[in-house]
Amino acid sequence: MIELPEPDGTLRAYRPVTQPRDFAPTGTTPVSRVAFSTAHVVAHPMAANSPLLAFEPMRPPALDWDATMAYRRHLWSHGLSLAEALDTQNRAMGLDWPTSAELIRRSAAEAKAVGGRIAGGVWTDQLDPMGSYTKAEVVAAYEEQLEVVEDAGAQAIIQASPALVPVAHGPEDYAEVYRNLLRQAKQPVILHWVLPASDPRLVGYWGHADLAAATDDFLAVVRENVAKVDGVKVWPASREYELDLRRRLPEGVHCYNGDITDFPELIAGDELGYSDTLTAIFDPIAPIAGAAFRKLDAGDAKGFRTEMESTLELAQHLFDGDAITMRFFKTGFVFLAWLGGYQDHFRMVWGEQSARSVPHLAKAYRLADSLGLFPDPELAERRMRVVLATAGLS
């Protein structure tokens, strides 16, 4: 029995599981859906990674490359594809472009060695966010990253750039930029549009403040370039928005889900279609996700939904918070990876191990343990007790 702290300051007794579920990794990629997972990076525990919101120039981050690559092999072993160098990897939140480029190169080489699928983020974060740039300079930044990603052997995920907003004066400018990037791409790309609810710097993207009008122009670019668009992801999006979006996409263009509420239903689909997925939440629940997709491949949609729905409480807890605090979902990911024995410490790029409270981490432990996610429950309990002792709760 272990006593875990609640947000109100009380302690709650919890009896940990004694046997984990048997998640035998098969390495088999799902055939019924495309399933991309992002993956956290493992910081070097002895490095001076800049503290969160430090009032000093951000130092280049130092990663534990062996542990970082090992976690990617864990995801591939459960059949998931890898979406590399996005926000789960601390992109622009402690991880600079040179390190992101190295991460993409290393992960792509690892993917080739193990037969895993990989895509990498193409953005413009080598530009100073406080600087002023021309449209040509923003495009050049996109092109530099596109070349790095594709030369590494990864598929490109073209992300919405805040640097484009001040220099694109209407829908035609956005269309021109994306048309040029798609023409240069060697293989079909994923277009990743983040809405202002997550990043206020992207107000007016696609030339409109109105979401419906922006979506129309976004889809016009997709339709004009179907041969170069593998799929689209719009986030954060409501269930209703995603249903409408995927029904408006041209045949053969994937709609990638990334939410933490309706993903079991949207991926399972209905008589009018289904969503594929490019999501962060598979990072901590990879064994369950792999088992779920094997059931879906076997035609067991009910079993798929049962597996995925079992993770909803954990998913929503890890992302709990307002638009600011939910950005620290990675803290829970790294914490659970440490408890699970996938890495040897709970230290993070940007000092984010301090971004969540002890009661938040305790609940994450309880929910993950109850799902049987820890390969060694005794190790997870011992490490949880260390955290409690450090907080003066033992």
C-alpha positions in Angstrom: 0.0 0.0 0.0 1.2 3.5 -0.8 -0.3 6.8 0.3 -0.6 9.3 -2.5 -1.2 13.0 -2.1 -4.4 14.6 -3.4 -4.6 18.3 -4.6 -6.5 19.2 -1.4 -3.5 18.1 0.7 -5.0 14.8 1.9 -3.5 11.4 1.4 -5.2 8.6 -0.4 -4.2 4.9 0.0 -3.5 3.0 -3.2 -2.6 -0.6 -3.7 -0.3 -0.9 -6.7 -0.8 -3.7 -9.2 1.6 -6.7 -8.8 1.5 -7.9 -12.4 1.8 -5.7 -15.5 -0.2 -6.5 -18.6 1.6 -8.7 -21.1 2.2 -6.2 -24.0 4.3 -8.4 -26.2 5.7 -6.0 -28.8 5.4 -7.2 -32.4 7.0 -4.4 -34.4 4.1 -4.8 -36.8 2.9 -1.5 -38.3 -1.0 -1.2 -38.3 -2.6 -1.7 -41.7 -6.0 -0.3 -40.9 -4.8 3.1 -39.9 -1.7 5.3 -40.1 -0.6 5.9 -36.5 2.1 8.4 -35.8 3.3 9.1 -32.3 5.5 11.9 -31.1 8.2 11.0 -28.6 9.8 12.9 -25.7 13.6 13.5 -25.6 15.8 12.4 -22.7 17.9 15.2 -21.3 21.4 14.5 -20.2 21.1 14.5 -16.4 24.4 16.2 -15.8 24.0 19.0 -18.3 23.2 22.6 -17.5 19.9 22.6 -19.5 18.5 26.1 -19.1 15.8 26.3 -16.4 12.2 27.0 -17.4 11.7 30.7 -18.1 15.3 31.5 -17.2 16.3 35.1 -17.6 19.4 34.3 -19.6 20.2 33.4 -23.1 19.1 29.8 -23.8 22.0 27.5 -23.8 22.1 24.7 -26.3 20.4 21.7 -24.8 22.2 18.5 -24.1 20.5 15.2 -24.7 21.2 11.6 -23.7 21.2 10.3 -27.2 21.3 6.6 -26.4 18.3 6.9 -24.1 16.5 9.1 -26.6 16.9 6.6 -29.4 16.0 3.7 -27.1 12.6 5.3 -26.5 12.0 5.6 -30.2 12.8 1.9 -30.6 10.2 1.3 -27.9 7.5 3.1 -29.9 8.5 1.3 -33.1 8.4 -2.1 -31.3 4.7 -1.5 -30.7 4.0 -0.8 -34.3 3.8 3.0 -34.1 5.3 5.4 -36.6 7.4 8.4 -35.3 6.6 12.1 -35.7 9.9 13.7 -34.8 10.9 17.2 -33.7 7.5 18.6 -32.8 6.4 20.2 -29.5 6.6 16.8 -27.6 10.4 17.0 -28.3 10.6 20.5 -26.7 10.8 22.1 -30.1 11.3 25.8 -29.5 10.8 25.1 -25.8 14.3 24.3 -24.9 15.3 22.5 -28.1 16.9 24.7 -30.7 17.0 24.1 -34.5 20.5 22.7 -34.6 19.7 20.1 -32.0 16.3 19.4 -33.7 18.1 18.8 -36.9 20.6 16.4 -35.2 17.6 14.6 -33.6 15.9 14.2 -37.0 19.1 12.8 -38.6 19.7 10.4 -35.7 16.1 9.2 -35.5 15.9 8.8 -39.3 19.0 6.6 -39.3 17.6 4.6 -36.4 14.3 4.2 -38.3 16.1 2.9 -41.3 18.0 0.4 -39.2 14.8 -1.1 -37.5 12.4 -0.6 -40.4 10.3 2.1 -38.7 8.4 4.9 -40.4 9.4 8.5 -39.5 8.3 12.0 -40.3 10.1 15.2 -39.2 8.9 18.7 -38.4 9.6 21.5 -40.9 9.3 24.9 -39.4 11.1 28.2 -39.2 12.5 28.3 -35.7 16.0 29.0 -36.8 14.7 32.6 -37.1 14.8 34.8 -34.0 11.2 35.1 -32.8 11.8 38.7 -31.9 13.3 39.5 -35.3 11.7 41.0 -38.4 11.9 39.1 -41.7 10.8 39.3 -45.2 8.6 36.7 -46.8 11.6 35.4 -48.8 13.6 34.9 -45.6 10.7 33.0 -44.0 10.4 30.8 -47.1 14.2 30.2 -47.1 14.0 29.0 -43.5 11.3 26.6 -44.4 13.3 25.4 -47.4 16.4 24.8 -45.3 14.5 22.6 -42.9 12.7 20.8 -45.6 16.0 19.9 -47.2 17.4 18.6 -43.8 14.3 16.4 -43.1 14.1 14.9 -46.6 17.9 14.4 -46.9 17.7 12.4 -43.7 15.2 10.1 -45.2 12.2 11.3 -43.2 8.8 12.5 -44.5 8.1 16.2 -44.0 5.5 17.6 -41.6 5.2 21.3 -42.6 4.1 23.2 -39.5 2.3 26.6 -39.4 4.9 29.3 -38.8 4.3 32.4 -36.7 7.0 34.1 -38.7 4.8 33.9 -41.8 1.9 35.8 -40.3 3.4 39.3 -40.4 4.6 39.0 -44.0 1.7 37.1 -45.6 -0.8 39.8 -46.5 -3.7 37.6 -47.6 -4.7 34.1 -48.7 -2.7 34.4 -51.9 0.5 34.8 -50.0 -0.1 31.7 -47.9 -1.0 29.8 -51.0 2.1 30.9 -52.8 4.4 29.9 -49.9 2.8 26.5 -49.5 2.6 25.9 -53.2 6.3 26.5 -53.6 7.2 24.2 -50.6 5.0 21.4 -51.9 6.5 21.7 -55.4 10.0 21.2 -53.9 9.0 18.3 -51.6 10.4 14.9 -52.8 7.4 13.0 -51.4 3.9 13.8 -50.1 4.0 15.9 -46.9 1.7 16.3 -43.9 0.4 19.8 -43.4 0.1 20.6 -39.7 -2.0 23.7 -38.9 -2.1 24.8 -35.2 -5.0 27.1 -34.3 -4.7 30.3 -32.3 -6.3 28.6 -29.3 -3.0 26.9 -28.9 -0.6 29.5 -30.4 -2.0 33.1 -30.4 0.8 34.1 -32.8 -1.1 32.3 -35.5 -4.2 34.5 -35.5 -5.1 35.2 -39.1 -3.3 32.2 -40.6 -4.3 31.4 -44.2 -5.3 35.1 -44.4 -8.5 35.0 -42.3 -9.3 35.5 -38.6 -12.5 33.5 -39.2 -11.9 29.7 -38.9 -14.4 28.7 -41.6 -12.9 31.1 -44.1 -9.4 30.0 -43.2 -10.4 26.4 -43.6 -11.8 27.0 -47.0 -8.5 28.5 -48.2 -6.5 25.8 -46.5 -8.5 23.1 -48.3 -8.1 25.0 -51.6 -4.3 24.6 -51.2 -4.7 20.9 -50.5 -7.0 20.3 -53.5 -4.6 22.1 -55.8 -1.7 19.9 -54.6 -3.3 16.5 -53.9 -0.3 14.6 -55.3 2.0 16.3 -52.7 -0.2 16.2 -49.6 -0.2 12.9 -47.7 -2.5 14.3 -45.0 -3.5 17.2 -42.8 -3.7 17.8 -39.0 -5.6 20.7 -37.5 -5.2 21.2 -33.8 -6.8 21.8 -31.4 -10.0 20.9 -33.2 -13.5 19.9 -32.0 -15.0 16.6 -32.9 -17.5 18.3 -35.2 -14.8 20.3 -36.9 -12.7 17.2 -37.6 -15.7 15.2 -38.9 -16.5 18.0 -41.3 -12.8 18.4 -42.3 -12.2 14.8 -43.1 -15.4 14.6 -45.2 -14.2 17.6 -47.3 -10.7 16.2 -48.0 -9.9 14.9 -51.4 -9.8 11.1 -51.7 -6.5 9.7 -50.6 -5.6 12.6 -48.3 -5.4 11.5 -44.6 -7.0 13.4 -41.8 -4.8 13.0 -38.7 -6.4 13.2 -35.3 -4.5 14.5 -32.3 -7.0 15.2 -29.6 -7.2 13.6 -26.1 -11.0 13.4 -25.8 -12.6 11.8 -28.9 -9.7 9.9 -30.4 -11.2 6.4 -29.8 -14.3 7.3 -31.7 -12.7 9.4 -34.5 -10.0 6.8 -35.2 -12.5 3.9 -35.1 -14.6 5.8 -37.6 -18.2 5.5 -38.9 -19.9 4.6 -42.2 -18.6 7.9 -43.7 -14.9 7.3 -42.9 -12.3 7.5 -40.1 -9.4 9.6 -38.9 -5.8 8.4 -38.9 -3.7 9.8 -36.0 -0.6 11.9 -35.3 -0.6 12.4 -31.6 1.5 13.0 -28.5 -0.6 10.8 -26.2 0.7 7.5 -27.6 4.1 8.3 -26.1 3.1 7.1 -22.6 0.5 4.6 -23.7 2.3 3.0 -26.6 1.8 -0.6 -25.5 -2.0 -0.1 -25.2 -2.1 1.7 -28.5 -0.2 -1.1 -30.2 -2.6 -3.7 -28.8 -5.6 -1.6 -29.8 -4.5 -1.2 -33.4 -3.9 -5.0 -33.6 -7.5 -5.5 -32.6 -8.6 -3.0 -35.2 -6.6 -4.7 -37.9 -8.4 -7.9 -36.9 -11.7 -6.3 -37.4 -12.5 -5.8 -33.7 -13.5 -2.2 -33.7 -15.3 -2.6 -30.3 -12.1 -4.1 -28.8 -10.1 -1.2 -30.2 -12.4 1.4 -28.6 -12.3 -0.5 -25.3 -8.5 -0.4 -25.2 -8.3 3.3 -26.2 -11.1 4.4 -24.0 -9.3 2.9 -21.0 -6.6 5.5 -21.4 -8.8 8.6 -21.6 -8.6 9.5 -17.9 -4.8 9.3 -18.0 -4.6 11.2 -21.3 -6.8 14.0 -20.0 -4.9 14.2 -16.7 -1.5 14.5 -18.4 -2.8 17.4 -20.5 -4.8 19.0 -17.7 -4.6 22.8 -17.4 -5.2 26.0 -19.2 -3.6 27.0 -22.5 -0.3 27.7 -20.7 0.0 24.9 -18.2 -1.1 22.2 -20.5 2.0 22.8 -22.6 3.9 20.9 -19.8 2.2 17.6 -20.6 5.8 16.4 -21.3 6.5 16.5 -17.6 4.1 13.6 -17.1 5.4 11.7 -20.1 9.0 11.8 -18.8 7.9 11.0 -15.3 6.1 7.9 -16.4 9.0 6.8 -18.6 11.3 7.1 -15.6 8.9 5.1 -13.4 8.6 2.5 -16.2 12.4 2.0 -16.3 12.7 3.4 -19.8 15.2 6.0 -18.6 17.3 6.4 -15.5 16.3 9.8 -14.2 13.6 12.5 -14.1 15.4 15.5 -15.5 14.2 17.5 -18.4 15.2 20.0 -21.1 14.2 23.5 -19.9 13.9 22.2 -16.3 10.3 21.1 -16.9 10.5 18.4 -14.3 9.4 21.2 -11.9 6.4 22.2 -14.0 3.9 19.8 -12.4 2.9 19.4 -8.7 3.6 16.2 -6.7 -0.2 15.5 -6.5 -0.4 15.7 -10.3 2.5 13.3 -10.7 1.0 10.9 -8.1 -2.2 10.7 -10.0 -0.4 10.0 -13.2 1.4 7.2 -11.4 -1.8 5.7 -10.1 -3.6 5.9 -13.4 -0.7 4.4 -15.4 -0.2 1.7 -12.8 -3.9 0.7 -12.8 -3.6 0.3 -16.6 -0.7 -2.2 -16.2 1.6 0.1 -18.1 4.7 -0.4 -16.0 6.9 -3.4 -17.0 8.2 -3.6 -13.4 5.5 -2.4 -11.0 7.9 -2.7 -8.0 10.4 -0.4 -9.6 7.7 2.1 -10.4 6.5 2.0 -6.8 10.1 2.4 -5.4 10.7 5.4 -7.6 7.3 6.9 -6.7 8.3 6.6 -3.1 11.5 8.5 -3.8 9.5 11.4 -5.2 7.2 11.4 -2.1 10.1 11.3 0.2 11.8 14.2 -1.6 8.5 16.1 -1.1 8.5 15.3 2.6 5.7 12.9 2.4 7.2 9.7 3.9 
